[in-house]
Amino acid sequence: MITENNQTEIRNYLLAKKLPLDILIEVQDHFQNQISCLMSEKNLSFENAFLQTQVLWTHELQMVRKSWFSFRKVPALVKKIQTESNRNLLRKTSIYAAISTLIMLVGAILLQREIFTPAIAAAYLVMNVTVFFAVLFLIVSNIGRRKTRASQYIYQNFFFKFVFFYIVLIFKEYRAAATKIKPYLA
């Protein structure tokens, strides 16, 4: 039976491994179950069962670099979960991009130029407004975060230049599209 002091010892060990809170709760539950099984099946004391569990979890709790460009180290388990999440996001994004490209190609082939040009301008407007708000959300969500030196350098030197260039490009494209569409709207 695992006591309250034992649970605190497990929690402190996992906190020292710098696990995020949501993952820590789940891993703590697995730790407690595994320790309980070892204590009941092999008649081990809590300390010995805890040491064996630590050895079994060494690979998952080993500190690794979060990414190639990050100096921050996280447990391998956290990196694995985040990598899988990023893969799923990339997969969904690729599907949406392929569908929107296919719709644009089909529209370009099937629709007349007089109808297709305003439709493309409207689609560009929707896409660019979406990207603008996504970038704005990223800016706001990263305000309070602690940054590495590399991310600070990129943020200070390139990010605002990119946003400014992107906004100028959007206005330039809409101005050109407006002059092309104007004769059709009259």
C-alpha positions as CSV (number, residue, x, y, z in Angstrom):
1,M,0.0,0.0,0.0
2,I,1.3,3.4,-1.0
3,T,1.1,6.0,1.8
4,E,0.7,9.8,1.5
5,N,4.4,10.3,2.1
6,N,5.2,7.8,-0.7
7,Q,2.9,9.7,-3.1
8,T,4.7,12.9,-2.2
9,E,8.1,11.3,-2.8
10,I,6.9,10.1,-6.2
11,R,5.5,13.5,-7.1
12,N,8.7,15.3,-6.0
13,Y,10.8,12.9,-8.2
14,L,8.6,13.6,-11.2
15,L,8.6,17.3,-10.6
16,A,12.4,17.2,-10.5
17,K,12.2,15.6,-14.0
18,K,10.4,18.8,-15.2
19,L,7.2,17.2,-16.5
20,P,4.3,19.4,-17.4
21,L,1.4,19.2,-14.9
22,D,-1.0,17.3,-17.2
23,I,1.6,14.7,-18.1
24,L,2.9,14.6,-14.5
25,I,-0.5,13.5,-13.2
26,E,-0.8,10.7,-15.7
27,V,2.8,9.5,-15.1
28,Q,2.4,9.6,-11.4
29,D,-0.6,7.4,-11.7
30,H,1.4,4.9,-13.8
31,F,4.3,5.1,-11.3
32,Q,1.9,4.3,-8.4
33,N,0.3,1.4,-10.2
34,Q,3.7,-0.1,-11.2
35,I,5.1,0.3,-7.7
36,S,2.0,-1.2,-6.1
37,C,2.3,-4.2,-8.5
38,L,6.0,-4.7,-7.7
39,M,5.3,-4.4,-3.9
40,S,2.5,-7.0,-4.0
41,E,3.9,-9.5,-6.6
42,K,7.6,-9.5,-5.6
43,N,7.1,-8.5,-1.9
44,L,9.4,-5.5,-2.2
45,S,9.5,-2.5,0.1
46,F,8.4,0.8,-1.3
47,E,12.0,2.0,-1.7
48,N,13.1,-1.0,-3.8
49,A,10.0,-1.0,-5.9
50,F,10.4,2.8,-6.4
51,L,14.0,2.3,-7.5
52,Q,13.0,-0.5,-10.0
53,T,10.3,1.7,-11.4
54,Q,12.8,4.6,-11.8
55,V,15.1,2.2,-13.7
56,L,12.2,1.1,-15.9
57,W,11.2,4.7,-16.7
58,T,14.8,6.0,-17.2
59,H,14.5,6.1,-21.0
60,E,11.2,8.0,-21.0
61,L,12.3,10.5,-18.3
62,Q,15.8,11.1,-19.8
63,M,16.3,14.8,-20.7
64,V,16.7,15.5,-24.4
65,R,16.7,18.7,-26.5
66,K,13.3,19.8,-27.4
67,S,14.3,20.4,-31.1
68,W,17.3,21.0,-33.2
69,F,17.1,24.7,-32.7
70,S,16.2,24.7,-29.0
71,F,18.6,24.8,-26.1
72,R,15.8,23.8,-23.7
73,K,15.8,20.2,-22.5
74,V,12.6,18.3,-21.8
75,P,12.0,14.6,-20.9
76,A,11.9,12.3,-23.9
77,L,8.3,11.4,-23.1
78,V,7.2,15.1,-23.4
79,K,9.2,15.4,-26.7
80,K,7.5,12.3,-28.0
81,I,4.0,13.5,-27.2
82,Q,4.7,17.0,-28.7
83,T,6.2,15.5,-31.8
84,E,3.1,13.3,-32.3
85,S,0.9,16.3,-31.8
86,N,2.8,18.3,-34.3
87,R,2.7,15.4,-36.9
88,N,-1.1,15.3,-36.5
89,L,-1.3,19.1,-37.0
90,L,0.9,18.9,-40.0
91,R,-1.2,16.1,-41.5
92,K,-4.4,18.1,-41.1
93,T,-2.9,21.3,-42.4
94,S,-1.6,19.4,-45.5
95,I,-5.0,18.0,-46.2
96,Y,-6.7,21.4,-45.9
97,A,-4.0,23.0,-48.1
98,A,-4.4,20.2,-50.8
99,I,-8.2,20.6,-50.8
100,S,-8.0,24.4,-51.1
101,T,-5.5,24.1,-53.9
102,L,-7.6,21.6,-55.7
103,I,-10.7,23.9,-55.4
104,M,-8.7,26.8,-56.8
105,L,-7.4,24.7,-59.8
106,V,-10.9,23.3,-60.6
107,G,-12.3,26.9,-60.3
108,A,-9.6,28.2,-62.6
109,I,-10.4,25.5,-65.2
110,L,-14.2,25.5,-65.1
111,L,-15.1,29.1,-64.3
112,Q,-15.0,32.1,-66.7
113,R,-12.4,34.8,-66.0
114,E,-15.1,37.3,-65.0
115,I,-16.4,35.1,-62.3
116,F,-13.1,33.5,-61.2
117,T,-11.2,36.7,-60.5
118,P,-13.6,38.1,-57.9
119,A,-13.9,34.7,-56.3
120,I,-10.1,34.4,-56.0
121,A,-9.9,37.9,-54.5
122,A,-12.5,36.9,-51.9
123,A,-10.6,33.7,-51.2
124,Y,-7.3,35.6,-50.8
125,L,-9.0,38.0,-48.4
126,V,-10.3,35.2,-46.2
127,M,-7.0,33.4,-46.2
128,N,-4.9,36.5,-45.4
129,V,-7.2,37.7,-42.7
130,T,-7.0,34.2,-41.1
131,V,-3.2,34.3,-41.3
132,F,-3.1,37.8,-39.9
133,F,-5.2,36.8,-36.9
134,A,-3.1,33.6,-36.4
135,V,0.1,35.7,-36.3
136,L,-1.5,38.1,-33.9
137,F,-2.6,35.2,-31.7
138,L,1.0,33.9,-31.7
139,I,2.3,37.3,-30.7
140,V,-0.1,37.7,-27.9
141,S,0.4,34.1,-26.6
142,N,4.2,34.5,-26.6
143,I,4.3,37.8,-24.7
144,G,4.8,36.3,-21.2
145,R,6.9,33.3,-22.1
146,R,10.6,33.0,-21.3
147,K,12.6,32.9,-24.5
148,T,15.9,31.3,-25.4
149,R,18.6,33.5,-26.9
150,A,18.0,32.1,-30.3
151,S,14.3,32.8,-30.2
152,Q,14.9,36.3,-28.9
153,Y,17.3,37.0,-31.7
154,I,14.8,35.7,-34.3
155,Y,11.9,37.5,-32.7
156,Q,13.8,40.9,-32.5
157,N,15.4,40.8,-35.9
158,F,13.1,39.0,-38.3
159,F,9.6,38.7,-36.9
160,F,8.5,42.3,-37.2
161,K,10.2,42.7,-40.6
162,F,8.3,39.6,-41.8
163,V,5.0,40.9,-40.4
164,F,5.5,44.3,-42.0
165,F,6.5,42.8,-45.3
166,Y,3.5,40.5,-45.3
167,I,1.1,43.3,-44.5
168,V,2.6,45.5,-47.3
169,L,2.3,42.5,-49.7
170,I,-1.4,41.9,-48.8
171,F,-2.3,45.6,-49.4
172,K,-0.4,45.6,-52.7
173,E,-2.2,42.4,-53.9
174,Y,-5.6,43.8,-52.9
175,R,-4.9,47.1,-54.6
176,A,-4.0,45.3,-57.8
177,A,-7.0,43.0,-57.5
178,A,-9.3,45.9,-56.9
179,T,-8.2,47.6,-60.1
180,K,-8.8,44.4,-62.1
181,I,-12.2,43.8,-60.5
182,K,-13.5,47.4,-60.8
183,P,-14.7,47.1,-64.4
184,Y,-16.7,44.0,-63.6
185,L,-18.5,45.5,-60.7
186,A,-19.7,48.6,-62.5
